[in-house]
Amino acid sequence: MVKQQKFLKQLKCCSFLPFRPNFLASIGSKHVSTRYIKTRLGLVPSASYVKLFLKSEYGNNPDLVCDYFDCENCRIWPYRPSVCRTYFCTNQTSMNFKDTKFQNLENHLAQVVLFQMGFTLKEVQYEIDFYNKLIDGDESVCYALEVDFDFYEQCHLAYLEIENWAQWLGPDNYNTKLQWEQL
Ligand code: SF4
């Protein structure tokens, strides 16, 4: 797309902020801007960012450049989200994904991590509802909690402690996790 002069060279396809699940969100923390909302599920682009993204021509708005992009490369390449691993750019107006199952899985894993840390179903549901409002671009929502990168490091430790993933996820999602680990 850059060679066809459809994406700006300084952006490539990194002109969006991907969701970063809580157990990986502490990686690259020094690059994270206020365009991300720190939630207990992970780093989620703000509603105002989502709205700007939706009305922009993909690959052409420098204001949307990913926090982790350094004009050439991804600063968190080994830990980049599945959306970045499975995305194939085909044109300026649509984003085609091989499959969204890995993105859904990352959100699901982040939920399991919260349960592992002792959060209640009601608390986790609050996070899911808030996440859905943000990615819908609903600017009327406000996150009432303070989350920092120490919390995300605790999430990472909780993730590593979980041994019974198959029980948490069920057979289909567990198989998806095994594939996700190989992306
Ligand atoms: S996380 Fe890395 S690969 Fe993904 S959009 Fe950002 S800079 Fe690009």
Residues whose N, C-alpha, C, O or C-beta is under 5 A from the ligand:
A	BS01	SF4	C13 C14 F16 C66 Y68 F69 N73 C74 R80 C84
